[in-house]
């Protein structure tokens, strides 16, 4: 601790000696041109830095806006792969000979007793437990709200197609479509 204090005191003493010597050193007075030049350089450097900052900010903003437009435009205006996709038909992709459970959800405003559900399958798609059948129909009841119907589908050929689920009750009916692609 004493060594540090001694070092600080020696450096302080040396600093005072240098200041005393500089007082005796003659210094020319600054001219008016010197002040004008210093001010011009300071404002030029400042405005140049500010201009660069604005250019970079503008460029960065333009890049961000362009990227956002590209993303949004690609999302909303992308050309659909198939006419079915353009019509808004939901779809799945299946692997050949691998069973896949597809959940259909039927929403009903009221409970329905004795509704007729008809499932129509394309060539190459089967319902597990019903090999070779293209149309399966059964009577069912629906609860008020969402009703889940899990279907275990199997692709037996690479054809794919459209699964139709037709729900009928009294004089009303509705058809649901699901596009199936096989890879």
Buried (B, 14 or more C-beta within 10 A) or exposed (E): EEEEEEEEEEEEEEEEEEEEEEEEEEEEEEEEEEEEEEEEEEEEEEEEEEEEEEEEEEEEEEEEEEEEEEEEEEEEEEEEEEEBBEEEBEBBEBEEEEEBEBEBEBEBEEEBEEBBBBBBBBEBBBBEEBEEEEEBEEEBEBEEEEBEBEBEBBBBBEEBBBBBBBBBBEEEEEEBBBBBBBE
